[in-house]
Amino acid sequence: MLLIPAIDLKEGQCVRLRQGRMEDDTVFSSDPVAVAARWVEAGARRLHLVDLDGAFAGKPKNKEVIRAIAEAFPDLPIQVGGGIRDEATVEAYLDAGVKYVIIGTKAVTTPGFISDLCVSFPGHIIVGLDAKDGKVATEGWSKLSHHDVIDMAQHFERDGVEAIIYTDISRDGMMQGVNVEATVRLAQAVRIPVIASGGVTSMTDIERLCAVADEGVAGVVIGRALYEGGLDLKEAQAYVDQRCPD
């Protein structure tokens, strides 16, 4: 199971939001490349970068920082989301050294976009499904749709996406514990990997996710817990390597 540190970018800085609210942010560093280095040194095998400004603007806003991180760690798989709404942006990120691009809002509003991307960039497309009470949210979590998260995940699986990142937005950044039950329900409904996200607080969450890795939960994105010291990445990675190796 992959433990994937999150680096959320706002105005070139590394921040964390609470429940996706741009006005409720905490700045952790003004040097995201140094933050990436910190996680790599602690044993990270993939990084999760989010262009928060891009997610709200609908186009990349922190692409130079993302490029700098990709160039600094050329052998490390990096997944990027936030404001990716056209093929040109996908191609630009892949050319910059990013391994996976995460499509969120446009995957929901224009489902045909995903099937086209999977044809053009096979093996590089991940869909991020952010949900509350089983319904998918869009536009940086500001809008709640009527789409069922499992139905949508199955649709994108048929399109050929590499994985689904599932975020329970009621828990993200709130340090309330990951929603393991909802994540497992989704993982059991598809054959592609599901990556958990939102609410990881401590080793207890890692232990609970490790216990369900065989259900298709392939990894977890970790944010605030790493930055505030609730979770030690090196310790957590050692536990995962022993208890639920890939």
DOTI-864852 format. One record per residue: x, z, y of N, C-alpha, C, O in turn. Coordinates in steps of 0.02 Angstrom, whole numbers, plus 50000, padded with zeros to 5 digits. Atoms other than C-alpha are relative to their C-alpha. Layout:
BEGIN
XZYXZYXZYXZY...
END
This chain:
BEGIN
500425000049940500005000050000500445000050062500915004050068499615000649939500684994950169499775005150053499175006050065500144995849941500805007550311500234995950060500824994350067499855004849947500714996950469499925003450069499365004450092500044997049933501155005050637499704995150050499854989150049500335004049948500094998750782500375000750066500565006250086499745000049932500824993850949499484996550043499434990350042500535002849957499404991451073500294999050069500565003550100499675002049938499954982251229499504999350057498994995850052500415000549939499194984451402500484999650059500875004350071499575001049942500084977451555500745001049982501125003950020499314999650023501704976451454500235006749974500815007549956499824993350024501654994651402499675001449933499174998249915500294997850063501315002951235499515005650014499715010950039500514995149986499675012451247499575001149938499634997649888500534999250049498275019351140499355001250038499345004650090500664999049970496425018651182499595004749956499745005649897500504996350038495005029851130499374995749995499084993950046500595004050014493585020051049499994993450039499454991050058499955006549969494205004151130499864999750074499774994350102500165000049928493885009551309500654999250040501105003450036499395001449962495175001851425500155005350052500725006450070499894994949949494915015551553500225006749970500405011250007499814993850034495305029051423500624998749958500604998749897499395001750035497095024951381500545005350012500535009050061499424995749995498685034851351500624995649994500694992149944499395004050002500355026651392500535003949961500695009649977499494996750041501665030651259500704997550015501185001150004499335002649985503085019351314499944993850044499464990050039499965006149960503555006151442500464994949968500604989749997499535004550035504724998151315499754998749928499975002049881500285001350067503724990851168500514997849949500434999249889499485002150048505274982951090500355006249970500505006449911499694993850024506055000251078499545003749953499765006749904500494996950044504455006851001500004996549932500004999849880499965003850062504504992950872500625001949960500595002849899499374998150034506314997450833499935006849967500205008049913500104993250027505805015450807499634999749933499815003149885500395000450062504525010650675500394996349945500334998049886499595003750049505694998250591500525004749969500625004749908499504995250024507035011650578499695005249953500035007949909500354995150042505735023250500499744996949935499455000449894500185003150063505395010550364499394995450000499164993449947500585004449996503944999850427500154993249969500684990449980499915006550033503714984050324499544994650031499554988850010500415004749960502464976050444499815003650064499755009750064500244997249937501944978650625499344996850019499214991050004500665002249977500214977150701500015000250076500005005650106499995000349927500244971150882499324997850026499024993149999500645001849970498694970450990500094998950075500335003450110500005001549929498584962051159499325002350028498834998550028500644997249976497254973251235499744996250061499144994950065500215003949942497224963851400499714993349977499214990950004500235006350026497034947951301499315000449968498904995949974500644999250034495584954751200499435000050050498894997450036500534999749948494594957951360499994993650042499464991650066499975006149958495184942251453499824993749961499634988749990500145005850040494934930551306500574995149995500484989549972499405004150005496694923651318500615004650002500575010150030499414995750004498454930451288500245002350069500264998450116499744997249938499134941951422500675003549991501035004950039499374996550014500604950351336500444996049952500814998949912499665004250049501334935551243500765000550005501104999749954499274999649995503104937651313500265006249965500805006049934499804993850035503204955551248499964998949925500415000949888500085001450072502544949851079500564995549975500844996649921499455004450018503824935851075500665003949994501055002849949499384996050000505204948251116500065004349937500605004949909499994995950061504714959550972500134995649939500534997549896499905004550056504614944850851500734997649996501014997049942499305002349998506334938750906500485005649981501015004349951499564994450015507074956150889500015001749925500505004349899500074998350071506464957850708499764993949962499194993749939500225006450029506424940250635499805000349927499434996049904500164999550072506304946050454499405004549986499215005449928500554995350009504864958150483499334996450010499234993450063500675002949989503074951950455499635003550057499585009750058500374997349943502094954250616499314996850002499244990749995500685002649992500214952650635499785001650072499885007150097500184999549929499494949750809499274998450010499014993749981500695001349982497744950850878499895001350074500305004450108500184998949930496884950751047500024993750041500554991450060500045005849956496284935851145500184993449968500354988650004499835006250035496624922651013499364996149989498964997749944500645003550001495234910151041500074992549989499564988949992499925007250012495994892851006500604998749956501035003149947499465001850046497164883650889500685000050034501195001650003499375000349964498494881451022500335006950004500945007549997499744993249997498674900351039500275002149932500805005249928499774998450068498804902450850500674996749988501144999949964499385003750012500144889050841500585002950041501155003350016499474997249957501114896750987500265006649971500865007849972499784993750029501144913850904500414998849936500935002049926499625001450061501704906750737500684997150015501174998749982499365002949979503054896650824500465005450028501085004850024499604994649971503624912750909500285004849947500675009249962499744995750053503944920850740499505004949971499675008849927500534995750026502304929950711499784997349931499744991349923500185002250068501774929450526499244999049993499024994149962500725000450007499904932650541499675000650069499895004550111500404999149940498634930350680499325002849979499035000949928500634996650015497084941150685499464997450047499534997850108500555002649960495464933350744499435005149996499225007049942500544995249998494114945250800499354997150027498944994549989500635002149969492754940550924499804992949981499224991749963500195006950012492824921750897499824998849927499454994149911500205000650070492714924050709499255001449991498934998449949500704998250004491004931750737499564995250039499034993250015500425004249957490364920850878500034992649980499564988949993499925007050020491034904350808500314999849930500904998449923499724999350068491224906150619500374993749976500844994349938499665006150021491734887850596500724999850022501124996249993499314999749975493304891750695500475002449946501035000049940499574997250052493984901850550500144995049945500714994349923499885004950054493734888350419500494994750024500914992449985499535005049973494644876050533500715002850002501184999349984499334997049997496094888150559500315000749931500914999749922499744999150068496254891550373500254993449971500704993449929499765006650022496454872850344500654998350036501124995850005499415001849961497714870750484500595004749989501175002549990499464995050007498704886850455499885004449938499795010449945500154996150060498444892150274500505005749989501105004949998499574994350013499094909450231500185004250061500545009150055499804996549939499234915050411499415003150039499515006150091500594997949962497444919550462499705006449970499535006749911500344993750017496744937150457499415000850047499454999250107500584998649958495014941850520499955007650010499985011449962500104993049984494784958450608499255001250011498954998550057500714998249994493044965550582499965007250024500135011949988500094993449970492674980150697499265001749995498844997950018500714998550014491074989050649499825007250015500245011750016500304993449991489965003750684499345000049963498914995849974500614999650041488625009050560499864993549963499284991549955500075006050041488954993250460499874993650039499814988350008500125005949959488674981350607500644998250038501015002650061499395002449970490044970650683499975000250076499464998450106499954999849927490614973350863500464994550024500914992449988499595005349972491364960050976500185001750072499995007050099499814999349929492124957851150500355006650013500155010450057499634993849989493374971951135499575006249988499665011350020500454994650021492034982851054499445001550050499075006350041500504998649948490924981751208499304997849979498814999850010500665002550022489524972851113499935001149925500384999749886500164998950070488704977550948499524994549977498984993750006500415005650024488014962650850499525002449946499505008349928500454998650056486694961750715500294997849933499954998049882499695002650060487924954650589500235005749954500545010549976499784995150050488214964650429500734998849983500934993149970499285000850007490064967850404500194997349931500654993349925499845002550067490054964650216499824992649993500204988849964500195007150002489104948250233500524995650035500704990350010499515004049963490354942250362500664999749964500984994549963499374999950037491854947550259499984995149942500464991549929500075004650056491204937750110500014992750024500294988349991499995006749971490934922550221500724997950015500924992350000499315001849981492724923150285500454999549938500944995749938499635000850062493384925650109499924992949973500404989849950500135006850023492574909150061500374994950043500574989650019499635004549956493414901150212500744999849984501084994849999499305000050020495114906250144500455004550041501065003450043499574995649961495714920350257500455004149955500295005249896499494996350038497234930250201499795007149986499945009949933500194993050006496484947450228499475001750053499354997950099500464997249951495184957750321500285006650025500475010949985499844993449972495644971750440499345003150022498995000450064500644996749987494184983850446500125006250043500485010850023499944994349954494054995850593499325003250011498844999950031500594996249981492745009350610500105002250072500485006850086499864998849929492625009450799499755006750025499955008950079500224993349979491735026150805500565005149990500535010650017499464995350015493335034150741500674998150031501125002350036499355002349977494735023650816500245004050060499895004750110499694996349946495885033950925499715007050011499915010450058500334993549991494805049450901500295005549956500105011349961499674995150044495895057850769499505003849958499555009949950500534996750039494365061450661500054998449925499625000649887499945001850071494975054450495499734992949988499254990850019500205006850015494835037050423499354999849960499225004449921500635000750037493155031050355500154996649933500064990549926499795002750064493735028950176499414996949963499484991649932500575002450038491995026750103499794993050022499674988649980500215006549975491525012050215500534994749984500374989049969499465004750015493235004050187499984997949927500064992149911500045001650071493055005149999499404995549985499454990949945500585004350011491304997750004500154992750017499964988149982499825006749980491994982850096500504997049951500434991249931499485002550046493524981149983499704998049933499934993249902500325001450065492414981449828499574993650003499434990549952500455005849992491344967349899500374993450006500074988150004499605006149993492784954949920500605000449953500775005849929499415000250043494304949449819500654999750041501195001050013499405000249958495504947449965500175007050023499755011550021499804993349978496504962250031499605002450061499454998550106500304996749942495654974350151500505005150027500775009249989499554995349966496724983750276499575004850042499185002650084500394995049964495984999950342500295001050070500895000050081499774998749932496075004350525499505004650035498895004250023500444995849960495395017550642499935007049972499655008049918500134993050016495455036450635500525003549958500445009449943499494996650040497025039950533500305005850040500515004950097499814993949965497525057650577500625003349970501055005750007499484996150033498695065050448500144997249930499854992249910499855002050069499425063650273499385000349956499344996649906500614999750040497715068350206499664993249997499424991149944500305006749999497065051350261500404995149956500104991049920499585004350041498545042550179499885001449926499844996849886500134998150070498245052150018499334997349977499274994949920500675002450019496395047550018500004992349993499674989749948499975007250006496775029150048500414997949940500244993149905499585001550058498145029149916499585000549936499684996649889500424998950059496855035449792499534994149987499294993349931500465005650009495785019949821500364993250008500034988050015499635006349992497175006949835499814994949947499794988949960500195004550054496644999749667499334996650012499174991749977500655003149984494944995749743500084993950046499594990550061499885005749956495754982649854500215001950070500274997550114499764997849935496314993250002500764999250000501125003249971499305002050007498004985050028500465003250052501075003050044499584997149947498594994050185499585003750051498975003950047500354996449947498175004150337500404999550064501015000350065499715000249933498515002050522499985007150029499455010350028499964993149975499095018350601500224999850073500714996550090499854999949929499115021850787500165006950027500725009350020499894993749963498885038050881500345005449960500755009149987499704994750041499385049250735500764999549999501115004649998499275000949998501135041750737500295002050067500825005150071499744998849932501325043150925499955007350021500355009750061500094993049980500695060950939500295004949949500245011049958499644995750047501655067450788499585002849943499835007049906500424997650055500205070450669500214997249933500024999949880499795003350062501005058850542500714997650008500894994550059499315002450000502825055450500500034993749957499884994049897500025006450036503015037150450500465000049939500274997649886499525000150055504555039650342499745004249941499795002149883500284995750052503745053950247499404996749966499334996949905500605003250028502115044450226500194994149957499884993049905499795005950039503005028750166500305002249933500184998949883499714997550063503975038850036499455002149952499495000849892500574997950042502345046249972499654993949970499504993749910500355006050023501515029149961500424996349948500154993949898499575003650047503015021249873499985003349931500044999949880500004996350064502925034749740499314999849967499264998949906500674999250029501045036149718499614993649992499234992849945500385006250005500355018749752500404994150025500264991350078499585005749980501695005349758499604993550000499084993049967500335006549996501214987449799499944996849930499674991349922
END
